Amino acid sequence: MFGWVALAGAGTVGAGSLVEAAMTGDVDAMDVWPFVVVGFAAGELLKGYGREHAARTAQAVASVLLAAVSLWLGGAAAEDLALGRGADWLDLATGVLGMLYVAVGAAILADRFRRRRANRAV
């Protein structure tokens, strides 16, 4: 039930963000954020229907979007902080947490590839 609510809610907000970006010509990182939620919700719903490959694809796309949005938000906040301007601490924290997410994901993938290589050598 929660997956459907997240998918419908984030999809609606994402569509509204796209319309707003098209009307104003200004795209903000937070306009992309609902699509991260859509990707993860779609992945969870697809798992429930036994569509493992499609679920992994949806979650991979959502992970890439999460990394991109985090880098976008965190990079702008870090630049403001480095130049002595007022930095948005929420954007900076989002960037740090997003990069930690990427680092953990990279470590898990590296471990998975290392184990596969070790199993093939035996």
Protein Blocks (a to p, Z undefined) as FASTA:
>chain_A
ZZmmmmmmmmmmmmmmmmmmmmnopacfklmmmmmmmmmmmmmmmmmnopaklmmmmmmm
mmmmmmmmmmmmmmmmmmmmmnopacdfklmmmmmmmmmmmmmmmmmmmmmmmmmmmmmm
ZZ
